[in-house]
Amino acid sequence: MTRVMMDNAFAYRISRDFHNALAALGAKHTLIKPGHPWQPNGKAKPFNCTRQEGWAYRQPFTSNQARTDALQP
């Protein structure tokens, strides 16, 4: 069975649309332990921080198009 682990945000716990989408996928909703925010994103968060510091914040972009163009090379 596929599981989707999320934090304990109220929106995830009560959203009918979210739970219907999980049911359609045959997935189970798993909540993290309260006070343990690193559980669902233990690998994603460090990766995203590295990308932001190494690329996204390396230089100022004057527009979204300039940022998009910088992705091309």
C-alpha positions in Angstrom: 0.0 0.0 0.0 1.2 3.5 -0.9 1.4 6.0 2.0 1.4 9.7 1.9 3.1 11.2 5.0 2.2 14.8 5.9 2.5 17.1 8.8 -0.4 17.6 11.1 -1.8 20.6 9.4 -5.5 21.1 9.9 -6.1 21.4 6.2 -4.7 17.9 5.5 -6.7 16.3 8.3 -10.1 17.7 7.3 -10.0 18.1 3.5 -12.5 15.9 1.8 -10.8 16.5 -1.6 -7.5 15.4 -0.2 -8.9 12.3 1.3 -10.9 11.5 -1.9 -7.7 11.9 -3.9 -5.9 9.5 -1.6 -8.7 7.0 -1.8 -8.7 7.2 -5.6 -5.0 6.4 -5.6 -5.4 3.6 -3.0 -3.1 5.4 -0.7 -3.2 5.8 3.1 -2.7 9.1 4.9 0.0 8.9 7.6 0.6 11.7 10.0 4.0 12.6 11.5 4.6 12.6 15.2 3.8 16.1 16.6 6.9 18.1 17.1 8.9 16.1 14.5 8.8 18.3 11.4 11.9 16.5 9.9 10.0 13.2 9.4 8.2 13.8 6.1 11.0 15.8 4.5 14.2 14.5 5.9 15.8 14.2 2.4 13.8 16.8 0.4 14.4 19.8 2.7 18.3 19.6 2.6 18.1 19.1 -1.2 15.9 22.1 -1.7 18.0 24.3 0.6 21.1 23.3 -1.4 19.4 24.1 -4.7 18.2 27.5 -3.4 21.6 28.5 -2.0 23.6 27.2 -4.9 21.4 28.4 -7.7 18.2 30.3 -6.9 19.8 32.8 -4.5 23.2 32.9 -6.2 22.3 36.0 -8.2 19.3 38.4 -8.2 16.8 37.9 -11.0 14.9 40.9 -12.2 12.0 38.9 -13.6 10.6 35.4 -13.8 11.6 35.2 -17.4 15.2 35.9 -16.5 15.1 33.1 -13.9 13.5 30.7 -16.5 16.2 31.6 -19.0 18.9 30.9 -16.5 17.6 27.3 -16.2 18.1 26.6 -19.9 21.9 26.1 -20.0 
